[in-house]
Amino acid sequence: MKMTRLISFLCISFGIFILAGCQNTMEGFGKDMQHAGQEIQKSAN
């Protein structure tokens, strides 16, 4: 019983860390795409 609880806790903790990392990655990706869009608009003018 204790081992199952420990494994569950570790899996949930690991999942939270992965999701936190994905949030930062997606924010950076959004900024990169915004910057790329601005450069395309500049070159079109």
PDB file of N, CA, C and O in Angstrom:
ATOM      1  N   MET A   1       0.830  -1.198   0.000  1.00  0.00           N
ATOM      2  CA  MET A   1       0.000   0.000   0.000  1.00  0.00           C
ATOM      3  C   MET A   1       0.874   1.261   0.000  1.00  0.00           C
ATOM      4  O   MET A   1       0.603   2.201  -0.747  1.00  0.00           O
ATOM      5  N   LYS A   2       1.910   1.283   0.827  1.00  0.00           N
ATOM      6  CA  LYS A   2       2.780   2.456   0.894  1.00  0.00           C
ATOM      7  C   LYS A   2       3.540   2.649  -0.413  1.00  0.00           C
ATOM      8  O   LYS A   2       3.761   3.780  -0.847  1.00  0.00           O
ATOM      9  N   MET A   3       3.941   1.539  -1.040  1.00  0.00           N
ATOM     10  CA  MET A   3       4.687   1.627  -2.293  1.00  0.00           C
ATOM     11  C   MET A   3       3.803   2.205  -3.398  1.00  0.00           C
ATOM     12  O   MET A   3       4.271   3.015  -4.198  1.00  0.00           O
ATOM     13  N   THR A   4       2.551   1.807  -3.450  1.00  0.00           N
ATOM     14  CA  THR A   4       1.621   2.327  -4.451  1.00  0.00           C
ATOM     15  C   THR A   4       1.419   3.827  -4.263  1.00  0.00           C
ATOM     16  O   THR A   4       1.379   4.581  -5.235  1.00  0.00           O
ATOM     17  N   ARG A   5       1.295   4.245  -3.034  1.00  0.00           N
ATOM     18  CA  ARG A   5       1.110   5.668  -2.733  1.00  0.00           C
ATOM     19  C   ARG A   5       2.352   6.465  -3.142  1.00  0.00           C
ATOM     20  O   ARG A   5       2.233   7.562  -3.689  1.00  0.00           O
ATOM     21  N   LEU A   6       3.529   5.922  -2.880  1.00  0.00           N
ATOM     22  CA  LEU A   6       4.778   6.583  -3.243  1.00  0.00           C
ATOM     23  C   LEU A   6       4.913   6.703  -4.759  1.00  0.00           C
ATOM     24  O   LEU A   6       5.283   7.760  -5.270  1.00  0.00           O
ATOM     25  N   ILE A   7       4.616   5.633  -5.469  1.00  0.00           N
ATOM     26  CA  ILE A   7       4.702   5.654  -6.935  1.00  0.00           C
ATOM     27  C   ILE A   7       3.709   6.656  -7.511  1.00  0.00           C
ATOM     28  O   ILE A   7       4.039   7.390  -8.442  1.00  0.00           O
ATOM     29  N   SER A   8       2.504   6.692  -6.968  1.00  0.00           N
ATOM     30  CA  SER A   8       1.503   7.657  -7.433  1.00  0.00           C
ATOM     31  C   SER A   8       1.978   9.087  -7.209  1.00  0.00           C
ATOM     32  O   SER A   8       1.837   9.936  -8.089  1.00  0.00           O
ATOM     33  N   PHE A   9       2.535   9.354  -6.045  1.00  0.00           N
ATOM     34  CA  PHE A   9       3.039  10.688  -5.731  1.00  0.00           C
ATOM     35  C   PHE A   9       4.158  11.089  -6.684  1.00  0.00           C
ATOM     36  O   PHE A   9       4.190  12.220  -7.168  1.00  0.00           O
ATOM     37  N   LEU A  10       5.073  10.167  -6.954  1.00  0.00           N
ATOM     38  CA  LEU A  10       6.182  10.465  -7.859  1.00  0.00           C
ATOM     39  C   LEU A  10       5.689  10.728  -9.281  1.00  0.00           C
ATOM     40  O   LEU A  10       6.188  11.633  -9.951  1.00  0.00           O
ATOM     41  N   CYS A  11       4.725   9.951  -9.743  1.00  0.00           N
ATOM     42  CA  CYS A  11       4.182  10.155 -11.092  1.00  0.00           C
ATOM     43  C   CYS A  11       3.483  11.503 -11.212  1.00  0.00           C
ATOM     44  O   CYS A  11       3.653  12.203 -12.210  1.00  0.00           O
ATOM     45  N   ILE A  12       2.710  11.865 -10.216  1.00  0.00           N
ATOM     46  CA  ILE A  12       2.014  13.157 -10.241  1.00  0.00           C
ATOM     47  C   ILE A  12       3.023  14.305 -10.202  1.00  0.00           C
ATOM     48  O   ILE A  12       2.882  15.283 -10.936  1.00  0.00           O
ATOM     49  N   SER A  13       4.037  14.187  -9.348  1.00  0.00           N
ATOM     50  CA  SER A  13       5.068  15.228  -9.263  1.00  0.00           C
ATOM     51  C   SER A  13       5.805  15.382 -10.585  1.00  0.00           C
ATOM     52  O   SER A  13       6.048  16.500 -11.040  1.00  0.00           O
ATOM     53  N   PHE A  14       6.158  14.270 -11.194  1.00  0.00           N
ATOM     54  CA  PHE A  14       6.851  14.289 -12.480  1.00  0.00           C
ATOM     55  C   PHE A  14       5.979  14.947 -13.551  1.00  0.00           C
ATOM     56  O   PHE A  14       6.477  15.731 -14.359  1.00  0.00           O
ATOM     57  N   GLY A  15       4.691  14.636 -13.560  1.00  0.00           N
ATOM     58  CA  GLY A  15       3.773  15.236 -14.523  1.00  0.00           C
ATOM     59  C   GLY A  15       3.662  16.743 -14.353  1.00  0.00           C
ATOM     60  O   GLY A  15       3.597  17.480 -15.337  1.00  0.00           O
ATOM     61  N   ILE A  16       3.640  17.197 -13.120  1.00  0.00           N
ATOM     62  CA  ILE A  16       3.559  18.643 -12.860  1.00  0.00           C
ATOM     63  C   ILE A  16       4.802  19.351 -13.378  1.00  0.00           C
ATOM     64  O   ILE A  16       4.704  20.425 -13.972  1.00  0.00           O
ATOM     65  N   PHE A  17       5.974  18.758 -13.155  1.00  0.00           N
ATOM     66  CA  PHE A  17       7.213  19.370 -13.649  1.00  0.00           C
ATOM     67  C   PHE A  17       7.234  19.414 -15.174  1.00  0.00           C
ATOM     68  O   PHE A  17       7.707  20.390 -15.755  1.00  0.00           O
ATOM     69  N   ILE A  18       6.732  18.383 -15.821  1.00  0.00           N
ATOM     70  CA  ILE A  18       6.692  18.364 -17.288  1.00  0.00           C
ATOM     71  C   ILE A  18       5.760  19.455 -17.803  1.00  0.00           C
ATOM     72  O   ILE A  18       6.104  20.175 -18.741  1.00  0.00           O
ATOM     73  N   LEU A  19       4.589  19.580 -17.198  1.00  0.00           N
ATOM     74  CA  LEU A  19       3.647  20.611 -17.643  1.00  0.00           C
ATOM     75  C   LEU A  19       4.204  22.012 -17.417  1.00  0.00           C
ATOM     76  O   LEU A  19       3.992  22.898 -18.246  1.00  0.00           O
ATOM     77  N   ALA A  20       4.903  22.226 -16.326  1.00  0.00           N
ATOM     78  CA  ALA A  20       5.507  23.540 -16.064  1.00  0.00           C
ATOM     79  C   ALA A  20       6.551  23.855 -17.128  1.00  0.00           C
ATOM     80  O   ALA A  20       6.643  24.995 -17.583  1.00  0.00           O
ATOM     81  N   GLY A  21       7.323  22.880 -17.523  1.00  0.00           N
ATOM     82  CA  GLY A  21       8.318  23.077 -18.578  1.00  0.00           C
ATOM     83  C   GLY A  21       7.674  23.367 -19.917  1.00  0.00           C
ATOM     84  O   GLY A  21       8.184  24.179 -20.689  1.00  0.00           O
ATOM     85  N   CYS A  22       6.567  22.717 -20.199  1.00  0.00           N
ATOM     86  CA  CYS A  22       5.873  22.947 -21.469  1.00  0.00           C
ATOM     87  C   CYS A  22       5.318  24.363 -21.539  1.00  0.00           C
ATOM     88  O   CYS A  22       5.307  24.970 -22.610  1.00  0.00           O
ATOM     89  N   GLN A  23       4.864  24.887 -20.428  1.00  0.00           N
ATOM     90  CA  GLN A  23       4.326  26.246 -20.426  1.00  0.00           C
ATOM     91  C   GLN A  23       5.395  27.242 -20.846  1.00  0.00           C
ATOM     92  O   GLN A  23       5.137  28.114 -21.675  1.00  0.00           O
ATOM     93  N   ASN A  24       6.581  27.124 -20.288  1.00  0.00           N
ATOM     94  CA  ASN A  24       7.663  28.042 -20.638  1.00  0.00           C
ATOM     95  C   ASN A  24       8.053  27.882 -22.099  1.00  0.00           C
ATOM     96  O   ASN A  24       8.339  28.869 -22.777  1.00  0.00           O
ATOM     97  N   THR A  25       8.066  26.659 -22.585  1.00  0.00           N
ATOM     98  CA  THR A  25       8.422  26.404 -23.976  1.00  0.00           C
ATOM     99  C   THR A  25       7.388  27.023 -24.908  1.00  0.00           C
ATOM    100  O   THR A  25       7.755  27.628 -25.915  1.00  0.00           O
ATOM    101  N   MET A  26       6.116  26.886 -24.595  1.00  0.00           N
ATOM    102  CA  MET A  26       5.070  27.431 -25.458  1.00  0.00           C
ATOM    103  C   MET A  26       5.080  28.955 -25.439  1.00  0.00           C
ATOM    104  O   MET A  26       4.816  29.579 -26.466  1.00  0.00           O
ATOM    105  N   GLU A  27       5.376  29.560 -24.308  1.00  0.00           N
ATOM    106  CA  GLU A  27       5.475  31.026 -24.259  1.00  0.00           C
ATOM    107  C   GLU A  27       6.615  31.500 -25.146  1.00  0.00           C
ATOM    108  O   GLU A  27       6.464  32.472 -25.886  1.00  0.00           O
ATOM    109  N   GLY A  28       7.746  30.826 -25.077  1.00  0.00           N
ATOM    110  CA  GLY A  28       8.892  31.176 -25.918  1.00  0.00           C
ATOM    111  C   GLY A  28       8.583  30.974 -27.386  1.00  0.00           C
ATOM    112  O   GLY A  28       8.974  31.789 -28.221  1.00  0.00           O
ATOM    113  N   PHE A  29       7.884  29.895 -27.712  1.00  0.00           N
ATOM    114  CA  PHE A  29       7.506  29.621 -29.098  1.00  0.00           C
ATOM    115  C   PHE A  29       6.574  30.707 -29.618  1.00  0.00           C
ATOM    116  O   PHE A  29       6.706  31.141 -30.763  1.00  0.00           O
ATOM    117  N   GLY A  30       5.640  31.146 -28.793  1.00  0.00           N
ATOM    118  CA  GLY A  30       4.727  32.215 -29.196  1.00  0.00           C
ATOM    119  C   GLY A  30       5.464  33.516 -29.466  1.00  0.00           C
ATOM    120  O   GLY A  30       5.148  34.225 -30.421  1.00  0.00           O
ATOM    121  N   LYS A  31       6.438  33.832 -28.634  1.00  0.00           N
ATOM    122  CA  LYS A  31       7.229  35.050 -28.840  1.00  0.00           C
ATOM    123  C   LYS A  31       8.053  34.949 -30.117  1.00  0.00           C
ATOM    124  O   LYS A  31       8.175  35.922 -30.862  1.00  0.00           O
ATOM    125  N   ASP A  32       8.618  33.768 -30.370  1.00  0.00           N
ATOM    126  CA  ASP A  32       9.396  33.573 -31.593  1.00  0.00           C
ATOM    127  C   ASP A  32       8.517  33.733 -32.828  1.00  0.00           C
ATOM    128  O   ASP A  32       8.933  34.349 -33.810  1.00  0.00           O
ATOM    129  N   MET A  33       7.311  33.186 -32.786  1.00  0.00           N
ATOM    130  CA  MET A  33       6.400  33.296 -33.927  1.00  0.00           C
ATOM    131  C   MET A  33       5.966  34.742 -34.135  1.00  0.00           C
ATOM    132  O   MET A  33       5.840  35.196 -35.273  1.00  0.00           O
ATOM    133  N   GLN A  34       5.739  35.460 -33.052  1.00  0.00           N
ATOM    134  CA  GLN A  34       5.357  36.867 -33.161  1.00  0.00           C
ATOM    135  C   GLN A  34       6.496  37.666 -33.793  1.00  0.00           C
ATOM    136  O   GLN A  34       6.259  38.512 -34.656  1.00  0.00           O
ATOM    137  N   HIS A  35       7.703  37.406 -33.375  1.00  0.00           N
ATOM    138  CA  HIS A  35       8.864  38.101 -33.927  1.00  0.00           C
ATOM    139  C   HIS A  35       9.025  37.769 -35.412  1.00  0.00           C
ATOM    140  O   HIS A  35       9.323  38.652 -36.216  1.00  0.00           O
ATOM    141  N   ALA A  36       8.829  36.508 -35.772  1.00  0.00           N
ATOM    142  CA  ALA A  36       8.933  36.106 -37.182  1.00  0.00           C
ATOM    143  C   ALA A  36       7.865  36.803 -38.017  1.00  0.00           C
ATOM    144  O   ALA A  36       8.141  37.235 -39.136  1.00  0.00           O
ATOM    145  N   GLY A  37       6.656  36.916 -37.489  1.00  0.00           N
ATOM    146  CA  GLY A  37       5.585  37.605 -38.198  1.00  0.00           C
ATOM    147  C   GLY A  37       5.896  39.075 -38.413  1.00  0.00           C
ATOM    148  O   GLY A  37       5.592  39.629 -39.470  1.00  0.00           O
ATOM    149  N   GLN A  38       6.498  39.707 -37.421  1.00  0.00           N
ATOM    150  CA  GLN A  38       6.875  41.115 -37.558  1.00  0.00           C
ATOM    151  C   GLN A  38       7.954  41.285 -38.621  1.00  0.00           C
ATOM    152  O   GLN A  38       7.919  42.249 -39.387  1.00  0.00           O
ATOM    153  N   GLU A  39       8.903  40.369 -38.678  1.00  0.00           N
ATOM    154  CA  GLU A  39       9.958  40.448 -39.689  1.00  0.00           C
ATOM    155  C   GLU A  39       9.386  40.248 -41.090  1.00  0.00           C
ATOM    156  O   GLU A  39       9.832  40.892 -42.040  1.00  0.00           O
ATOM    157  N   ILE A  40       8.413  39.368 -41.223  1.00  0.00           N
ATOM    158  CA  ILE A  40       7.773  39.154 -42.529  1.00  0.00           C
ATOM    159  C   ILE A  40       7.038  40.415 -42.957  1.00  0.00           C
ATOM    160  O   ILE A  40       7.095  40.803 -44.124  1.00  0.00           O
ATOM    161  N   GLN A  41       6.348  41.059 -42.017  1.00  0.00           N
ATOM    162  CA  GLN A  41       5.641  42.298 -42.347  1.00  0.00           C
ATOM    163  C   GLN A  41       6.620  43.393 -42.752  1.00  0.00           C
ATOM    164  O   GLN A  41       6.344  44.151 -43.682  1.00  0.00           O
ATOM    165  N   LYS A  42       7.755  43.489 -42.073  1.00  0.00           N
ATOM    166  CA  LYS A  42       8.759  44.497 -42.430  1.00  0.00           C
ATOM    167  C   LYS A  42       9.295  44.259 -43.837  1.00  0.00           C
ATOM    168  O   LYS A  42       9.466  45.205 -44.606  1.00  0.00           O
ATOM    169  N   SER A  43       9.558  43.008 -44.173  1.00  0.00           N
ATOM    170  CA  SER A  43      10.119  42.712 -45.498  1.00  0.00           C
ATOM    171  C   SER A  43       9.080  42.890 -46.598  1.00  0.00           C
ATOM    172  O   SER A  43       9.447  43.124 -47.749  1.00  0.00           O
ATOM    173  N   ALA A  44       7.795  42.785 -46.274  1.00  0.00           N
ATOM    174  CA  ALA A  44       6.746  42.962 -47.278  1.00  0.00           C
ATOM    175  C   ALA A  44       6.554  44.437 -47.617  1.00  0.00           C
ATOM    176  O   ALA A  44       6.100  44.764 -48.713  1.00  0.00           O
ATOM    177  N   ASN A  45       6.890  45.319 -46.699  1.00  0.00           N
ATOM    178  CA  ASN A  45       6.714  46.761 -46.930  1.00  0.00           C
ATOM    179  C   ASN A  45       7.838  47.281 -47.708  1.00  0.00           C
ATOM    180  O   ASN A  45       7.881  48.474 -48.010  1.00  0.00           O
TER     181      ASN A  45
END
